[in-house]
Amino acid sequence: MSVLALEGTVENGQIRLAGGVHLPEKTRVLIVVPGMHVMKEAHLYSPHLVHPAQAADFKLQVIEPEEDNADLQP
């Protein structure tokens, strides 16, 4: 694979090559951005069960307060 190094700038979301260089449509390019530091984003993964058959163990149970104790509820 041969490599050609060109310099350019980003303007309105597009890369403009210096010196009036034009590349043919569909040309594969590799972009190297010098001096750029990108902050890593945290990614929170959803937990998954190893054994999906255990999903029933996590079924939500709703317990309604009894009328005698209803006055104790906030």
Biopython code that builds the backbone (N, CA, C, O; Angstrom):
import numpy as np
from Bio.PDB.StructureBuilder import StructureBuilder

atoms = [
    (1, "MET", "N", (0.857, -1.173, 0.000)),
    (1, "MET", "CA", (0.000, 0.000, 0.000)),
    (1, "MET", "C", (0.902, 1.235, 0.000)),
    (1, "MET", "O", (1.799, 1.352, 0.835)),
    (2, "SER", "N", (0.671, 2.118, -0.901)),
    (2, "SER", "CA", (1.429, 3.369, -0.926)),
    (2, "SER", "C", (0.687, 4.422, -0.113)),
    (2, "SER", "O", (-0.535, 4.372, 0.028)),
    (3, "VAL", "N", (1.454, 5.383, 0.424)),
    (3, "VAL", "CA", (0.872, 6.398, 1.295)),
    (3, "VAL", "C", (1.271, 7.775, 0.787)),
    (3, "VAL", "O", (2.428, 8.005, 0.438)),
    (4, "LEU", "N", (0.304, 8.695, 0.746)),
    (4, "LEU", "CA", (0.542, 10.089, 0.386)),
    (4, "LEU", "C", (0.070, 10.926, 1.558)),
    (4, "LEU", "O", (-1.083, 10.804, 1.971)),
    (5, "ALA", "N", (0.933, 11.775, 2.107)),
    (5, "ALA", "CA", (0.558, 12.628, 3.240)),
    (5, "ALA", "C", (0.165, 14.003, 2.726)),
    (5, "ALA", "O", (0.922, 14.642, 1.995)),
    (6, "LEU", "N", (-1.037, 14.460, 3.114)),
    (6, "LEU", "CA", (-1.539, 15.774, 2.717)),
    (6, "LEU", "C", (-1.978, 16.520, 3.971)),
    (6, "LEU", "O", (-2.325, 15.898, 4.974)),
    (7, "GLU", "N", (-1.966, 17.838, 3.920)),
    (7, "GLU", "CA", (-2.434, 18.641, 5.034)),
    (7, "GLU", "C", (-3.729, 19.332, 4.640)),
    (7, "GLU", "O", (-3.933, 19.684, 3.478)),
    (8, "GLY", "N", (-4.591, 19.518, 5.614)),
    (8, "GLY", "CA", (-5.851, 20.195, 5.352)),
    (8, "GLY", "C", (-6.465, 20.698, 6.642)),
    (8, "GLY", "O", (-5.879, 20.563, 7.716)),
    (9, "THR", "N", (-7.645, 21.278, 6.529)),
    (9, "THR", "CA", (-8.377, 21.775, 7.687)),
    (9, "THR", "C", (-9.836, 21.355, 7.558)),
    (9, "THR", "O", (-10.320, 21.047, 6.469)),
    (10, "VAL", "N", (-10.521, 21.352, 8.693)),
    (10, "VAL", "CA", (-11.953, 21.037, 8.699)),
    (10, "VAL", "C", (-12.713, 22.350, 8.650)),
    (10, "VAL", "O", (-12.513, 23.223, 9.494)),
    (11, "GLU", "N", (-13.588, 22.489, 7.658)),
    (11, "GLU", "CA", (-14.427, 23.680, 7.506)),
    (11, "GLU", "C", (-15.863, 23.232, 7.276)),
    (11, "GLU", "O", (-16.157, 22.509, 6.323)),
    (12, "ASN", "N", (-16.749, 23.668, 8.157)),
    (12, "ASN", "CA", (-18.172, 23.299, 8.056)),
    (12, "ASN", "C", (-18.357, 21.795, 7.985)),
    (12, "ASN", "O", (-19.201, 21.303, 7.236)),
    (13, "GLY", "N", (-17.561, 21.054, 8.772)),
    (13, "GLY", "CA", (-17.703, 19.609, 8.830)),
    (13, "GLY", "C", (-17.069, 18.860, 7.679)),
    (13, "GLY", "O", (-17.188, 17.637, 7.615)),
    (14, "GLN", "N", (-16.398, 19.545, 6.767)),
    (14, "GLN", "CA", (-15.742, 18.885, 5.634)),
    (14, "GLN", "C", (-14.252, 19.154, 5.686)),
    (14, "GLN", "O", (-13.820, 20.214, 6.138)),
    (15, "ILE", "N", (-13.466, 18.192, 5.222)),
    (15, "ILE", "CA", (-12.020, 18.358, 5.200)),
    (15, "ILE", "C", (-11.628, 19.032, 3.896)),
    (15, "ILE", "O", (-11.941, 18.542, 2.811)),
    (16, "ARG", "N", (-10.941, 20.158, 4.011)),
    (16, "ARG", "CA", (-10.451, 20.911, 2.851)),
    (16, "ARG", "C", (-8.940, 20.699, 2.780)),
    (16, "ARG", "O", (-8.212, 21.063, 3.704)),
    (17, "LEU", "N", (-8.480, 20.117, 1.696)),
    (17, "LEU", "CA", (-7.052, 19.873, 1.534)),
    (17, "LEU", "C", (-6.340, 21.141, 1.104)),
    (17, "LEU", "O", (-6.856, 21.906, 0.289)),
    (18, "ALA", "N", (-5.138, 21.366, 1.661)),
    (18, "ALA", "CA", (-4.341, 22.546, 1.312)),
    (18, "ALA", "C", (-3.749, 22.375, -0.085)),
    (18, "ALA", "O", (-3.564, 21.255, -0.560)),
    (19, "GLY", "N", (-3.460, 23.478, -0.721)),
    (19, "GLY", "CA", (-2.794, 23.448, -2.023)),
    (19, "GLY", "C", (-3.688, 23.078, -3.185)),
    (19, "GLY", "O", (-3.200, 22.758, -4.269)),
    (20, "GLY", "N", (-4.990, 23.119, -2.973)),
    (20, "GLY", "CA", (-5.894, 22.835, -4.094)),
    (20, "GLY", "C", (-5.873, 21.393, -4.553)),
    (20, "GLY", "O", (-6.241, 21.114, -5.694)),
    (21, "VAL", "N", (-5.458, 20.477, -3.715)),
    (21, "VAL", "CA", (-5.413, 19.054, -4.080)),
    (21, "VAL", "C", (-6.831, 18.511, -4.113)),
    (21, "VAL", "O", (-7.617, 18.774, -3.203)),
    (22, "HIS", "N", (-7.159, 17.769, -5.131)),
    (22, "HIS", "CA", (-8.468, 17.127, -5.256)),
    (22, "HIS", "C", (-8.253, 15.635, -5.408)),
    (22, "HIS", "O", (-7.454, 15.197, -6.236)),
    (23, "LEU", "N", (-8.961, 14.860, -4.616)),
    (23, "LEU", "CA", (-8.882, 13.403, -4.708)),
    (23, "LEU", "C", (-10.111, 12.892, -5.434)),
    (23, "LEU", "O", (-11.182, 13.493, -5.344)),
    (24, "PRO", "N", (-9.967, 11.785, -6.156)),
    (24, "PRO", "CA", (-11.124, 11.218, -6.855)),
    (24, "PRO", "C", (-12.199, 10.757, -5.865)),
    (24, "PRO", "O", (-11.892, 10.386, -4.732)),
    (25, "GLU", "N", (-13.454, 10.783, -6.302)),
    (25, "GLU", "CA", (-14.564, 10.308, -5.474)),
    (25, "GLU", "C", (-14.297, 8.876, -5.034)),
    (25, "GLU", "O", (-13.683, 8.097, -5.763)),
    (26, "LYS", "N", (-14.758, 8.539, -3.849)),
    (26, "LYS", "CA", (-14.654, 7.212, -3.248)),
    (26, "LYS", "C", (-13.223, 6.828, -2.880)),
    (26, "LYS", "O", (-12.954, 5.653, -2.630)),
    (27, "THR", "N", (-12.292, 7.798, -2.841)),
    (27, "THR", "CA", (-10.927, 7.507, -2.442)),
    (27, "THR", "C", (-10.903, 7.201, -0.947)),
    (27, "THR", "O", (-11.435, 7.970, -0.145)),
    (28, "ARG", "N", (-10.286, 6.077, -0.571)),
    (28, "ARG", "CA", (-10.149, 5.744, 0.847)),
    (28, "ARG", "C", (-9.068, 6.620, 1.445)),
    (28, "ARG", "O", (-8.001, 6.792, 0.855)),
    (29, "VAL", "N", (-9.342, 7.176, 2.618)),
    (29, "VAL", "CA", (-8.373, 8.046, 3.283)),
    (29, "VAL", "C", (-8.231, 7.614, 4.739)),
    (29, "VAL", "O", (-9.126, 6.984, 5.304)),
    (30, "LEU", "N", (-7.092, 7.961, 5.335)),
    (30, "LEU", "CA", (-6.839, 7.750, 6.744)),
    (30, "LEU", "C", (-6.551, 9.115, 7.337)),
    (30, "LEU", "O", (-5.645, 9.814, 6.882)),
    (31, "ILE", "N", (-7.315, 9.499, 8.349)),
    (31, "ILE", "CA", (-7.182, 10.824, 8.935)),
    (31, "ILE", "C", (-6.374, 10.717, 10.231)),
    (31, "ILE", "O", (-6.725, 9.935, 11.115)),
    (32, "VAL", "N", (-5.311, 11.488, 10.348)),
    (32, "VAL", "CA", (-4.504, 11.575, 11.561)),
    (32, "VAL", "C", (-4.614, 13.012, 12.051)),
    (32, "VAL", "O", (-4.297, 13.946, 11.315)),
    (33, "VAL", "N", (-5.061, 13.193, 13.293)),
    (33, "VAL", "CA", (-5.251, 14.528, 13.843)),
    (33, "VAL", "C", (-4.168, 14.766, 14.895)),
    (33, "VAL", "O", (-4.229, 14.189, 15.981)),
    (34, "PRO", "N", (-3.176, 15.612, 14.586)),
    (34, "PRO", "CA", (-2.103, 15.843, 15.548)),
    (34, "PRO", "C", (-2.553, 16.733, 16.711)),
    (34, "PRO", "O", (-3.326, 17.673, 16.524)),
    (35, "GLY", "N", (-2.058, 16.422, 17.907)),
    (35, "GLY", "CA", (-2.317, 17.265, 19.072)),
    (35, "GLY", "C", (-3.740, 17.246, 19.581)),
    (35, "GLY", "O", (-4.111, 18.112, 20.373)),
    (36, "MET", "N", (-4.543, 16.304, 19.165)),
    (36, "MET", "CA", (-5.953, 16.260, 19.567)),
    (36, "MET", "C", (-6.112, 15.271, 20.717)),
    (36, "MET", "O", (-5.668, 14.127, 20.618)),
    (37, "HIS", "N", (-6.747, 15.708, 21.810)),
    (37, "HIS", "CA", (-7.012, 14.835, 22.945)),
    (37, "HIS", "C", (-8.516, 14.645, 23.049)),
    (37, "HIS", "O", (-9.263, 15.615, 23.183)),
    (38, "VAL", "N", (-8.955, 13.410, 22.990)),
    (38, "VAL", "CA", (-10.376, 13.093, 23.035)),
    (38, "VAL", "C", (-10.697, 12.518, 24.410)),
    (38, "VAL", "O", (-10.038, 11.590, 24.878)),
    (39, "MET", "N", (-11.717, 13.082, 25.046)),
    (39, "MET", "CA", (-12.158, 12.581, 26.342)),
    (39, "MET", "C", (-12.922, 11.280, 26.127)),
    (39, "MET", "O", (-13.800, 11.196, 25.267)),
    (40, "LYS", "N", (-12.581, 10.278, 26.909)),
    (40, "LYS", "CA", (-13.299, 9.010, 26.817)),
    (40, "LYS", "C", (-14.653, 9.146, 27.483)),
    (40, "LYS", "O", (-14.789, 9.816, 28.506)),
    (41, "GLU", "N", (-15.642, 8.515, 26.903)),
    (41, "GLU", "CA", (-16.989, 8.542, 27.450)),
    (41, "GLU", "C", (-17.238, 7.263, 28.230)),
    (41, "GLU", "O", (-16.803, 6.183, 27.832)),
    (42, "ALA", "N", (-17.933, 7.396, 29.330)),
    (42, "ALA", "CA", (-18.302, 6.217, 30.108)),
    (42, "ALA", "C", (-19.445, 5.498, 29.403)),
    (42, "ALA", "O", (-20.340, 6.134, 28.847)),
    (43, "HIS", "N", (-19.409, 4.201, 29.430)),
    (43, "HIS", "CA", (-20.479, 3.413, 28.835)),
    (43, "HIS", "C", (-21.033, 2.492, 29.910)),
    (43, "HIS", "O", (-20.302, 1.677, 30.472)),
    (44, "LEU", "N", (-22.302, 2.618, 30.193)),
    (44, "LEU", "CA", (-22.955, 1.777, 31.183)),
    (44, "LEU", "C", (-23.671, 0.629, 30.470)),
    (44, "LEU", "O", (-24.548, 0.839, 29.632)),
    (45, "TYR", "N", (-23.278, -0.562, 30.823)),
    (45, "TYR", "CA", (-23.874, -1.736, 30.199)),
    (45, "TYR", "C", (-25.061, -2.218, 31.013)),
    (45, "TYR", "O", (-25.080, -2.081, 32.236)),
    (46, "SER", "N", (-26.045, -2.778, 30.339)),
    (46, "SER", "CA", (-27.189, -3.370, 31.016)),
    (46, "SER", "C", (-26.803, -4.767, 31.477)),
    (46, "SER", "O", (-26.137, -5.502, 30.748)),
    (47, "PRO", "N", (-27.212, -5.134, 32.673)),
    (47, "PRO", "CA", (-26.893, -6.495, 33.123)),
    (47, "PRO", "C", (-27.694, -7.519, 32.329)),
    (47, "PRO", "O", (-28.831, -7.271, 31.928)),
    (48, "HIS", "N", (-27.086, -8.651, 32.118)),
    (48, "HIS", "CA", (-27.749, -9.749, 31.408)),
    (48, "HIS", "C", (-27.630, -11.001, 32.258)),
    (48, "HIS", "O", (-26.610, -11.227, 32.909)),
    (49, "LEU", "N", (-28.658, -11.796, 32.249)),
    (49, "LEU", "CA", (-28.625, -13.056, 32.979)),
    (49, "LEU", "C", (-27.842, -14.093, 32.185)),
    (49, "LEU", "O", (-27.983, -14.194, 30.966)),
    (50, "VAL", "N", (-27.024, -14.855, 32.882)),
    (50, "VAL", "CA", (-26.307, -15.948, 32.230)),
    (50, "VAL", "C", (-27.302, -17.018, 31.807)),
    (50, "VAL", "O", (-27.179, -17.621, 30.741)),
    (51, "HIS", "N", (-28.293, -17.240, 32.671)),
    (51, "HIS", "CA", (-29.330, -18.235, 32.383)),
    (51, "HIS", "C", (-30.678, -17.519, 32.305)),
    (51, "HIS", "O", (-31.281, -17.242, 33.342)),
    (52, "PRO", "N", (-31.164, -17.213, 31.102)),
    (52, "PRO", "CA", (-32.425, -16.474, 30.964)),
    (52, "PRO", "C", (-33.604, -17.122, 31.671)),
    (52, "PRO", "O", (-34.586, -16.445, 31.976)),
    (53, "ALA", "N", (-33.524, -18.422, 31.937)),
    (53, "ALA", "CA", (-34.625, -19.092, 32.636)),
    (53, "ALA", "C", (-34.786, -18.544, 34.052)),
    (53, "ALA", "O", (-35.839, -18.728, 34.663)),
    (54, "GLN", "N", (-33.761, -17.874, 34.587)),
    (54, "GLN", "CA", (-33.837, -17.305, 35.934)),
    (54, "GLN", "C", (-34.590, -15.971, 35.965)),
    (54, "GLN", "O", (-34.733, -15.385, 37.038)),
    (55, "ALA", "N", (-35.062, -15.486, 34.850)),
    (55, "ALA", "CA", (-35.757, -14.194, 34.795)),
    (55, "ALA", "C", (-36.972, -14.181, 35.715)),
    (55, "ALA", "O", (-37.307, -13.138, 36.276)),
    (56, "ALA", "N", (-37.632, -15.313, 35.877)),
    (56, "ALA", "CA", (-38.818, -15.374, 36.742)),
    (56, "ALA", "C", (-38.447, -15.085, 38.199)),
    (56, "ALA", "O", (-39.297, -14.636, 38.967)),
    (57, "ASP", "N", (-37.197, -15.334, 38.592)),
    (57, "ASP", "CA", (-36.766, -15.059, 39.962)),
    (57, "ASP", "C", (-36.768, -13.560, 40.262)),
    (57, "ASP", "O", (-36.765, -13.164, 41.428)),
    (58, "PHE", "N", (-36.774, -12.732, 39.234)),
    (58, "PHE", "CA", (-36.708, -11.284, 39.411)),
    (58, "PHE", "C", (-38.037, -10.597, 39.114)),
    (58, "PHE", "O", (-38.071, -9.388, 38.887)),
    (59, "LYS", "N", (-39.131, -11.358, 39.113)),
    (59, "LYS", "CA", (-40.444, -10.795, 38.833)),
    (59, "LYS", "C", (-40.823, -9.808, 39.941)),
    (59, "LYS", "O", (-40.647, -10.101, 41.124)),
    (60, "LEU", "N", (-41.337, -8.653, 39.559)),
    (60, "LEU", "CA", (-41.723, -7.610, 40.502)),
    (60, "LEU", "C", (-42.957, -8.043, 41.279)),
    (60, "LEU", "O", (-43.943, -8.508, 40.708)),
    (61, "GLN", "N", (-42.877, -7.881, 42.581)),
    (61, "GLN", "CA", (-44.008, -8.212, 43.433)),
    (61, "GLN", "C", (-44.485, -6.930, 44.096)),
    (61, "GLN", "O", (-43.716, -6.269, 44.794)),
    (62, "VAL", "N", (-45.741, -6.574, 43.886)),
    (62, "VAL", "CA", (-46.327, -5.359, 44.460)),
    (62, "VAL", "C", (-47.172, -5.769, 45.656)),
    (62, "VAL", "O", (-48.077, -6.596, 45.540)),
    (63, "ILE", "N", (-46.865, -5.180, 46.802)),
    (63, "ILE", "CA", (-47.620, -5.475, 48.014)),
    (63, "ILE", "C", (-48.409, -4.227, 48.389)),
    (63, "ILE", "O", (-47.830, -3.188, 48.708)),
    (64, "GLU", "N", (-49.723, -4.337, 48.349)),
    (64, "GLU", "CA", (-50.605, -3.222, 48.698)),
    (64, "GLU", "C", (-50.721, -3.141, 50.216)),
    (64, "GLU", "O", (-50.798, -4.176, 50.878)),
    (65, "PRO", "N", (-50.734, -1.939, 50.784)),
    (65, "PRO", "CA", (-50.891, -1.821, 52.244)),
    (65, "PRO", "C", (-52.294, -2.251, 52.670)),
    (65, "PRO", "O", (-53.281, -2.032, 51.968)),
    (66, "GLU", "N", (-52.339, -2.862, 53.829)),
    (66, "GLU", "CA", (-53.640, -3.270, 54.364)),
    (66, "GLU", "C", (-54.370, -2.029, 54.868)),
    (66, "GLU", "O", (-53.734, -1.037, 55.223)),
    (67, "GLU", "N", (-55.688, -2.077, 54.901)),
    (67, "GLU", "CA", (-56.462, -0.909, 55.319)),
    (67, "GLU", "C", (-56.199, -0.546, 56.779)),
    (67, "GLU", "O", (-56.246, 0.633, 57.131)),
    (68, "ASP", "N", (-55.925, -1.530, 57.635)),
    (68, "ASP", "CA", (-55.659, -1.243, 59.047)),
    (68, "ASP", "C", (-54.366, -0.429, 59.204)),
    (68, "ASP", "O", (-54.259, 0.392, 60.114)),
    (69, "ASN", "N", (-53.400, -0.652, 58.333)),
    (69, "ASN", "CA", (-52.113, 0.034, 58.437)),
    (69, "ASN", "C", (-51.995, 1.191, 57.440)),
    (69, "ASN", "O", (-50.914, 1.761, 57.291)),
    (70, "ALA", "N", (-53.074, 1.541, 56.766)),
    (70, "ALA", "CA", (-53.023, 2.577, 55.744)),
    (70, "ALA", "C", (-52.650, 3.929, 56.347)),
    (70, "ALA", "O", (-52.019, 4.750, 55.682)),
    (71, "ASP", "N", (-53.041, 4.171, 57.621)),
    (71, "ASP", "CA", (-52.719, 5.456, 58.240)),
    (71, "ASP", "C", (-51.219, 5.566, 58.596)),
    (71, "ASP", "O", (-50.746, 6.660, 58.905)),
    (72, "LEU", "N", (-50.478, 4.461, 58.556)),
    (72, "LEU", "CA", (-49.047, 4.488, 58.842)),
    (72, "LEU", "C", (-48.222, 4.842, 57.621)),
    (72, "LEU", "O", (-47.035, 5.147, 57.730)),
    (73, "GLN", "N", (-48.849, 4.799, 56.468)),
    (73, "GLN", "CA", (-48.111, 5.094, 55.230)),
    (73, "GLN", "C", (-47.903, 6.594, 55.112)),
    (73, "GLN", "O", (-48.781, 7.365, 55.499)),
    (74, "PRO", "N", (-46.735, 7.039, 54.572)),
    (74, "PRO", "CA", (-46.493, 8.490, 54.425)),
    (74, "PRO", "C", (-47.404, 9.154, 53.437)),
    (74, "PRO", "O", (-47.306, 10.362, 53.222)),
]
sb = StructureBuilder()
sb.init_structure("model")
sb.init_model(0)
sb.init_chain("A")
sb.init_seg("    ")
for serial, (resi, resn, name, xyz) in enumerate(atoms, 1):
    if name == "N":
        sb.init_residue(resn, " ", resi, " ")
    sb.init_atom(name, np.array(xyz, "f"), 0.0, 1.0, " ", f" {name:<3s}", serial, name[0])
structure = sb.get_structure()
